[in-house]
């Protein structure tokens, strides 16, 4: 079951998305739970006590817009799992959306193909999460398994690796080369000689530093600035920032 929320102040848009999702081929619509909201404030109250897998969220709404709600979901609820797909008739939101880490963007008028593409991506992401994507390391005689989504960054201290996660910090003996081989290394960005950050846990990016989801700021070395900027842009495009 995939729990989906559609939030747009235009009822026609909400019905359009709901119809496309409910009518997908293969008789799979029974596996979808779809709820409708028409303003960000009501959805915010709902999310304070409920979780969902995917939100189709309009940007231009009432007092609280979609970008503000997305930030509240990430920062106030600490929810970096729920997938958010933004909907808008305008462009130019790319920098504002970086700290929300959306799954994608759909321009109005809506494309049915794009609506379903975002659905399939959210389903694939949930399956991947359910398949227990862990990073495993050994310390003394004990083995530890950490969800990769929880890793904020690795710090390379010669033959000691410091791992910082959403729940704390630990250190173990290994090489950074060995660590990266056991990860989706493409999403771990080298920002400094010693730091490899998880793109999915970057909250905000500036010219010379990154702010991570735990509030920690990590400097980007001068030699890495262009690489980091280009890498973030590449990964954002891969996450379907399409206008």
ROMAR-139788 format. One record per residue (C-alpha): residue number from 0; residue in three letters; chain; y, x, z. Coordinates in pm, 1 decimal. Each point is the difference from the previous one (the first is absolute). Example, Ala and Ser with C-alpha at 12.3 -4.5 7.8 and 13.67 -1.06 7.14 Angstrom:
(0, 'Ala', 'A', (-450.0, 1230.0, 780.0));
(1, 'Ser', 'A', (344.0, 137.0, -66.0));
This chain:
(0, 'Unk', 'A', (0.0, 0.0, 0.0));
(1, 'Unk', 'A', (344.4, 127.1, -94.0));
(2, 'Unk', 'A', (288.5, -148.5, 201.0));
(3, 'Unk', 'A', (302.6, -36.2, -226.1));
(4, 'Unk', 'A', (357.2, -107.1, 70.5));
(5, 'Unk', 'A', (252.2, -104.3, -265.3));
(6, 'Unk', 'A', (363.7, -0.2, 110.7));
(7, 'Unk', 'A', (281.2, -102.4, -235.5));
(8, 'Unk', 'A', (290.0, -241.9, 43.3));
(9, 'Unk', 'A', (-77.9, -136.9, -346.3));
(10, 'Unk', 'A', (-283.0, -254.4, 30.6));
(11, 'Unk', 'A', (-76.2, 23.5, -372.6));
(12, 'Unk', 'A', (-68.0, 373.2, 38.2));
(13, 'Unk', 'A', (-224.5, -61.3, 300.3));
(14, 'Unk', 'A', (-199.1, -263.3, -188.3));
(15, 'Unk', 'A', (-26.4, 226.1, -304.3));
(16, 'Unk', 'A', (-151.5, 286.3, 199.9));
(17, 'Unk', 'A', (-228.6, -234.8, 193.5));
(18, 'Unk', 'A', (-126.5, -158.9, -323.1));
(19, 'Unk', 'A', (-71.6, 336.5, -161.8));
(20, 'Unk', 'A', (-185.3, 127.6, 308.0));
(21, 'Unk', 'A', (-197.1, -319.9, 51.6));
(22, 'Unk', 'A', (-97.4, -22.0, -366.3));
(23, 'Unk', 'A', (-131.3, 349.8, -52.1));
(24, 'Unk', 'A', (-327.5, 14.5, -192.5));
(25, 'Unk', 'A', (-346.0, 28.9, 151.3));
(26, 'Unk', 'A', (41.4, -270.0, 261.8));
(27, 'Unk', 'A', (119.9, 259.2, 249.8));
(28, 'Unk', 'A', (300.5, -195.2, 122.4));
(29, 'Unk', 'A', (-201.9, -127.9, 297.4));
(30, 'Unk', 'A', (17.2, 354.2, 138.1));
(31, 'Unk', 'A', (379.7, -24.2, 22.9));
(32, 'Unk', 'A', (196.8, -154.4, 284.7));
(33, 'Unk', 'A', (353.8, -71.8, -125.3));
(34, 'Unk', 'A', (296.2, -96.6, 219.3));
(35, 'Unk', 'A', (349.1, -88.0, -123.2));
(36, 'Unk', 'A', (338.7, 82.5, 154.3));
(37, 'Unk', 'A', (350.7, -62.0, -130.8));
(38, 'Unk', 'A', (211.0, 230.2, 216.8));
(39, 'Unk', 'A', (-44.9, 341.1, 160.2));
(40, 'Unk', 'A', (86.3, -116.3, 352.4));
(41, 'Unk', 'A', (-289.9, -247.4, 16.9));
(42, 'Unk', 'A', (-239.7, 255.7, -145.1));
(43, 'Unk', 'A', (119.0, 257.6, 254.6));
(44, 'Unk', 'A', (-86.7, -239.4, 283.7));
(45, 'Unk', 'A', (-341.9, -66.4, -152.9));
(46, 'Unk', 'A', (-76.8, 370.3, -38.8));
(47, 'Unk', 'A', (89.6, 66.9, 362.3));
(48, 'Unk', 'A', (-334.4, -158.3, 94.2));
(49, 'Unk', 'A', (-202.2, 7.7, -325.0));
(50, 'Unk', 'A', (-116.4, 267.2, -240.3));
(51, 'Unk', 'A', (-48.9, -31.6, -373.7));
(52, 'Unk', 'A', (-126.7, 224.8, -277.1));
(53, 'Unk', 'A', (256.1, -57.7, -275.5));
(54, 'Unk', 'A', (355.5, -135.2, -18.0));
(55, 'Unk', 'A', (176.4, -100.6, -320.5));
(56, 'Unk', 'A', (356.7, 31.5, 127.9));
(57, 'Unk', 'A', (326.6, -91.2, -171.1));
(58, 'Unk', 'A', (282.4, 245.4, 61.6));
(59, 'Unk', 'A', (304.5, -225.6, -40.4));
(60, 'Unk', 'A', (-24.2, -259.2, 276.6));
(61, 'Unk', 'A', (233.3, -156.0, 259.6));
(62, 'Unk', 'A', (116.5, 180.9, 310.4));
(63, 'Unk', 'A', (-295.6, 238.1, 17.8));
(64, 'Unk', 'A', (-100.6, 139.8, -338.0));
(65, 'Unk', 'A', (-339.7, 133.0, -101.4));
(66, 'Unk', 'A', (93.1, 364.5, 52.1));
(67, 'Unk', 'A', (110.4, -66.8, 358.4));
(68, 'Unk', 'A', (-318.9, -193.1, 70.7));
(69, 'Unk', 'A', (-210.6, 279.3, -148.5));
(70, 'Unk', 'A', (165.4, 252.5, 230.5));
(71, 'Unk', 'A', (-62.7, -223.8, 300.9));
(72, 'Unk', 'A', (-366.6, -30.4, -93.4));
(73, 'Unk', 'A', (-32.6, 377.9, -17.3));
(74, 'Unk', 'A', (226.9, 102.7, 287.2));
(75, 'Unk', 'A', (-4.9, -282.8, 256.0));
(76, 'Unk', 'A', (-361.7, -105.6, -49.2));
(77, 'Unk', 'A', (-122.4, 351.9, -80.8));
(78, 'Unk', 'A', (-193.2, -153.1, -290.2));
(79, 'Unk', 'A', (-56.8, 248.6, -281.6));
(80, 'Unk', 'A', (-317.6, -175.1, -117.3));
(81, 'Unk', 'A', (124.6, -331.2, -139.3));
(82, 'Unk', 'A', (73.8, 32.9, -372.2));
(83, 'Unk', 'A', (340.5, -122.3, -116.6));
(84, 'Unk', 'A', (80.2, -90.4, -360.2));
(85, 'Unk', 'A', (371.6, -50.5, -60.2));
(86, 'Unk', 'A', (137.9, -259.8, -239.2));
(87, 'Unk', 'A', (351.4, 13.1, -142.9));
(88, 'Unk', 'A', (212.2, -84.3, -300.5));
(89, 'Unk', 'A', (199.0, 320.5, 57.9));
(90, 'Unk', 'A', (-81.2, 370.1, -6.0));
(91, 'Unk', 'A', (136.3, 303.8, 182.2));
(92, 'Unk', 'A', (-192.0, -45.1, 325.3));
(93, 'Unk', 'A', (-220.7, 310.5, -26.3));
(94, 'Unk', 'A', (168.0, 209.3, 272.1));
(95, 'Unk', 'A', (37.7, -296.7, 235.9));
(96, 'Unk', 'A', (-371.3, -75.4, -26.7));
(97, 'Unk', 'A', (-132.4, 351.3, 67.8));
(98, 'Unk', 'A', (-34.8, -48.5, 374.7));
(99, 'Unk', 'A', (-176.6, -335.5, -51.5));
(100, 'Unk', 'A', (-272.6, 157.1, -220.1));
(101, 'Unk', 'A', (-59.7, -308.3, -219.8));
(102, 'Unk', 'A', (-311.8, -44.1, -207.4));
(103, 'Unk', 'A', (209.9, -88.9, -303.1));
(104, 'Unk', 'A', (289.5, -190.1, -151.0));
(105, 'Unk', 'A', (3.5, -305.4, -228.6));
(106, 'Unk', 'A', (308.5, -85.0, -202.5));
(107, 'Unk', 'A', (106.6, -356.2, -68.1));
(108, 'Unk', 'A', (-92.4, -180.8, -219.8));
(109, 'Unk', 'A', (-343.5, 53.9, 152.4));
(110, 'Unk', 'A', (-293.0, 138.2, -192.6));
(111, 'Unk', 'A', (-334.2, -166.7, 79.7));
(112, 'Unk', 'A', (-175.7, 323.3, -88.1));
(113, 'Unk', 'A', (216.7, 192.6, 245.4));
(114, 'Unk', 'A', (-60.7, -254.7, 277.9));
(115, 'Unk', 'A', (-375.7, 43.5, -40.9));
(116, 'Unk', 'A', (26.5, 377.8, -34.0));
(117, 'Unk', 'A', (163.6, 16.3, 343.7));
(118, 'Unk', 'A', (-272.2, -224.9, 140.3));
(119, 'Unk', 'A', (-276.7, 224.5, -133.3));
(120, 'Unk', 'A', (173.4, 308.5, 139.3));
(121, 'Unk', 'A', (25.3, -161.0, 342.9));
(122, 'Unk', 'A', (-368.4, -93.0, -11.8));
(123, 'Unk', 'A', (-93.8, 353.7, -98.1));
(124, 'Unk', 'A', (212.6, 140.4, 283.1));
(125, 'Unk', 'A', (-165.4, -230.6, 253.2));
(126, 'Unk', 'A', (-345.5, 99.3, -121.8));
(127, 'Unk', 'A', (95.5, 365.3, 28.7));
(128, 'Unk', 'A', (125.5, -52.6, 353.6));
(129, 'Unk', 'A', (-313.3, -196.7, 90.1));
(130, 'Unk', 'A', (-212.4, 281.9, -137.1));
(131, 'Unk', 'A', (130.0, 208.5, 291.1));
(132, 'Unk', 'A', (200.1, 277.1, -162.2));
(133, 'Unk', 'A', (-11.6, 264.8, 268.2));
(134, 'Unk', 'A', (90.9, 363.9, 31.1));
(135, 'Unk', 'A', (-266.3, 181.1, 201.8));
(136, 'Unk', 'A', (40.7, 323.0, 191.4));
(137, 'Unk', 'A', (-192.2, 191.2, 264.0));
(138, 'Unk', 'A', (136.0, 135.1, 325.7));
(139, 'Unk', 'A', (-233.2, 199.9, 218.3));
(140, 'Unk', 'A', (-320.4, -204.7, -14.7));
(141, 'Unk', 'A', (165.3, -335.4, -65.7));
(142, 'Unk', 'A', (71.5, -175.4, -329.8));
(143, 'Unk', 'A', (308.5, -217.4, -42.6));
(144, 'Unk', 'A', (64.7, -267.0, -263.6));
(145, 'Unk', 'A', (360.7, -96.9, -69.1));
(146, 'Unk', 'A', (104.7, -275.6, -244.0));
(147, 'Unk', 'A', (186.7, 176.2, -279.8));
(148, 'Unk', 'A', (266.5, -272.9, 5.3));
(149, 'Unk', 'A', (77.7, 101.8, 359.8));
(150, 'Unk', 'A', (70.3, 365.0, -85.3));
(151, 'Unk', 'A', (371.1, 81.0, -9.5));
(152, 'Unk', 'A', (-22.6, 370.8, -80.4));
(153, 'Unk', 'A', (-194.6, 322.7, 36.2));
(154, 'Unk', 'A', (160.0, 320.6, 122.4));
(155, 'Unk', 'A', (-162.8, 325.0, -106.4));
(156, 'Unk', 'A', (1.6, 254.4, 283.8));
(157, 'Unk', 'A', (-198.0, 279.4, -164.8));
(158, 'Unk', 'A', (-363.2, -92.2, 79.0));
(159, 'Unk', 'A', (99.3, -282.3, 231.9));
(160, 'Unk', 'A', (89.8, -340.8, -142.3));
(161, 'Unk', 'A', (219.8, -240.0, 190.5));
(162, 'Unk', 'A', (-59.1, -364.3, -95.0));
(163, 'Unk', 'A', (267.9, -253.6, 93.4));
(164, 'Unk', 'A', (-94.9, -366.9, -20.9));
(165, 'Unk', 'A', (152.8, -332.9, 96.1));
(166, 'Unk', 'A', (-178.6, 28.3, 334.5));
(167, 'Unk', 'A', (59.5, 362.6, 90.6));
(168, 'Unk', 'A', (-71.8, 364.0, -81.6));
(169, 'Unk', 'A', (-300.8, 232.0, 1.4));
(170, 'Unk', 'A', (-88.3, 352.9, -114.1));
(171, 'Unk', 'A', (-318.3, 146.5, -145.5));
(172, 'Unk', 'A', (-117.5, 316.1, -172.5));
(173, 'Unk', 'A', (-5.1, -23.5, -379.5));
(174, 'Unk', 'A', (189.2, 104.3, -312.3));
(175, 'Unk', 'A', (250.4, -221.3, -176.8));
(176, 'Unk', 'A', (-191.7, 49.5, -324.9));
(177, 'Unk', 'A', (-312.6, -147.3, 157.0));
(178, 'Unk', 'A', (197.7, -288.4, 148.4));
(179, 'Unk', 'A', (160.2, -96.3, -332.5));
(180, 'Unk', 'A', (-336.8, 8.6, -174.0));
(181, 'Unk', 'A', (-118.8, -276.0, 234.8));
(182, 'Unk', 'A', (299.9, -222.2, -71.8));
(183, 'Unk', 'A', (169.3, -173.7, -288.7));
(184, 'Unk', 'A', (211.7, 310.5, -23.4));
(185, 'Unk', 'A', (225.8, -157.2, -259.9));
(186, 'Unk', 'A', (160.1, -218.3, 267.6));
(187, 'Unk', 'A', (53.4, 286.5, 243.8));
(188, 'Unk', 'A', (318.0, 179.9, -98.2));
(189, 'Unk', 'A', (78.1, 358.7, 91.6));
(190, 'Unk', 'A', (359.0, -10.6, 125.0));
(191, 'Unk', 'A', (7.0, 335.7, 174.7));
(192, 'Unk', 'A', (-219.6, 306.2, 23.3));
(193, 'Unk', 'A', (-175.8, -159.4, 298.1));
(194, 'Unk', 'A', (41.4, -377.2, -43.0));
(195, 'Unk', 'A', (-202.1, -243.9, -211.4));
(196, 'Unk', 'A', (120.6, -358.5, 44.6));
(197, 'Unk', 'A', (-170.6, -327.2, -84.7));
(198, 'Unk', 'A', (210.6, -174.5, -265.7));
(199, 'Unk', 'A', (-109.5, -339.7, 131.5));
(200, 'Unk', 'A', (159.4, 73.4, 337.4));
(201, 'Unk', 'A', (339.4, 117.7, -125.3));
(202, 'Unk', 'A', (263.4, -234.9, 136.3));
(203, 'Unk', 'A', (308.5, 151.1, -161.5));
(204, 'Unk', 'A', (72.9, 286.0, -238.0));
(205, 'Unk', 'A', (318.9, 205.6, -31.3));
(206, 'Unk', 'A', (92.8, 315.6, -187.5));
(207, 'Unk', 'A', (-122.4, 245.0, 264.6));
(208, 'Unk', 'A', (-214.7, -201.2, 242.4));
(209, 'Unk', 'A', (-254.3, -276.7, 39.1));
(210, 'Unk', 'A', (-9.4, -252.7, 279.8));
(211, 'Unk', 'A', (-355.9, -103.6, 78.6));
(212, 'Unk', 'A', (-120.7, -337.9, 129.3));
(213, 'Unk', 'A', (-8.3, 134.1, 358.8));
(214, 'Unk', 'A', (369.4, 92.4, -20.6));
(215, 'Unk', 'A', (-61.1, 373.5, -29.9));
(216, 'Unk', 'A', (214.6, 188.1, -251.0));
(217, 'Unk', 'A', (-155.3, 282.1, -201.2));
(218, 'Unk', 'A', (217.0, 242.3, -193.9));
(219, 'Unk', 'A', (-72.8, 64.0, -365.2));
(220, 'Unk', 'A', (17.5, 369.4, -80.6));
(221, 'Unk', 'A', (252.4, 100.2, -263.8));
(222, 'Unk', 'A', (-273.6, 116.5, -238.0));
(223, 'Unk', 'A', (-186.1, -333.1, 28.3));
(224, 'Unk', 'A', (288.1, -243.9, -43.3));
(225, 'Unk', 'A', (-35.2, -59.7, -373.0));
(226, 'Unk', 'A', (-379.2, -24.3, 27.1));
(227, 'Unk', 'A', (21.3, -249.7, 287.0));
(228, 'Unk', 'A', (261.5, -210.4, -179.6));
(229, 'Unk', 'A', (-206.3, -7.2, -321.5));
(230, 'Unk', 'A', (-324.3, -69.4, 187.8));
(231, 'Unk', 'A', (145.6, -295.2, 189.5));
(232, 'Unk', 'A', (138.8, -142.6, -324.9));
(233, 'Unk', 'A', (-340.9, 39.6, -165.0));
(234, 'Unk', 'A', (-182.0, -176.8, 282.6));
(235, 'Unk', 'A', (257.7, -278.6, 8.4));
(236, 'Unk', 'A', (-54.4, -57.9, -371.1));
(237, 'Unk', 'A', (-373.9, -3.6, 57.0));
(238, 'Unk', 'A', (54.5, -265.2, 266.3));
(239, 'Unk', 'A', (147.2, -210.2, -281.5));
(240, 'Unk', 'A', (376.1, 5.9, 36.4));
(241, 'Unk', 'A', (44.6, -182.0, -329.5));
(242, 'Unk', 'A', (319.6, -180.8, -92.6));
